[in-house]
Amino acid sequence: MSASQSPLVQGIKRLVWLAGVAMLWHMITTLGEIPTYILPSPGAVLKTLLEDRGILWFHAQETLFEWSLGLTLSTFVALALSWLAFESLSFEKLLNRTLVVSQSIPYLTLAPLLLLWFGLGAAPKIILILLTCTFPITQLTLNGLRNAQLEFGILAAVLRLNKNKALKRIYAPAALPQFFEGLKIAVTYAFVSSVLAELIGSEAGLGVYLSRAQSAYRTDRVMAVVIVIVFFSLFCIWLVNRIARKALYWKVEKNV
Amino acid sequence: MIEISRLGLSLGQTPILQNISFGLPEATLVAVMGPSGCGKSTLLKGLIGVLPCSEGELKQDNQPGISLKEWNTSQSIFSLVPQSPLMLPWKNALENILLAAPADEPRSAAHKRALELLERVELSGSERLFPWQLSQGMAARISLARTMMLKSKVLVLDEPFAAIDATTRFNLQRWMLDLVDGLRQSAVLVTHDPREAILLADEVVVLNGKPATVRTRFNTPARSIRRNPEWIFSAEAGALEQHIRRALEKK
């Protein structure tokens, strides 16, 4: 994305791109005479989207609730873990192994267990989000802190700052860009994790809608919910990007 | 007046520095030179207390000497001006200098002093500039002002102009010569550039050997003579440079 383009030009470009994809999609379904249960036309999906907007919004609220609570908790846990790992090398080693193990578990197999233990409410989804999202935030934040220590360690010594003050004044702000990188990854992970857990078993959420649509061969509804998920993911990324740009004014301006 | 005598420093069992002595009268600059790898940086780390010295004594004015073995980073006699400016990119010039304000100094007093230091390094009016808006030379001067903010007796300059392009470096060296003149602090300049040493320093100490000891030392002509822009090209300066280069050769 070049900075020289005005938001209007960018918006028009995106709309043209979107319209092009929809046109192609429409042509494939009509010219290929593909039945609706295999691939519905964009018009049919749009119609379903409008008809089901009430029920979609009801489910989306549940997913958004899980997403926001899960992501907030993950962020706090990740910050605490990266701080502890920064302070203690032995803890870092322990943490690295635990995180690698936790990341090598296929979550599709873990989700049913979580449901069995914690029921059909929001709890198992939030735990799943914690498991998937803590890793990228912790890893990148810790990486940022370590890099900052390498770069500015001499400065901390020159200024005679003790470890806490050096962390507060130098290392933590310097690690902020990396933290936001981790958060951006976590934002999409969290969305996928909660929908995945809902798909396996839940009382409400976009995953529930998705699973019902799938078992009824309502591909128009499947496509509609995919669009909703993509829309929310894009919105969440946009939100984090906005916050990051405000917080990292010094990094943004440097690139201009 | 600060005097370092018989400083020795070992890394593990290997002696790196041995029997190094020099005096630092107020408002003077002593240049320490040596072939690369001889232990200049080690000396500097010993002075600021990052590495423990194994021998030596420090005398301040007429007070009884302090053993350098007990030297550590909490001592505030020596303060380093690091090789690269290390500006924090999210802070402007003034805030970067204020980082070095002592914790017990009132905010307004620190602010006033930081502005004075900016004026001292001829950057008045640049206080709101962020690091990405500063030239290399400006960043080097702000880094210097930041270390001066620490109010230590001796500034330790670690090749502060090494990473700067030749023209800017030349101007900074001239500027530095004027700055030293108005300084109450003394300074130790570690450099690998013989011209920089004879232009800026009142005394040049050349280290060499393993472990490194003082190979040669001499006083340069008075500052009023060195200030003459032509002096550095004179036969006298050339002879001094030659003398240093010979002392830097490995024997």
Interface residues (C-beta under 8 A of the other chain):
Chain A: E151 F152 I154 L155 A157 V158 L159 R160 R169 I170 P173 A174 Y249 W250 K251 E253 K254
Chain B: I48 V50 T73 S74 S76 S79 L80 V81 P82 L86 L88 P89 W90 L99 A100 F130 W132 T147 L150
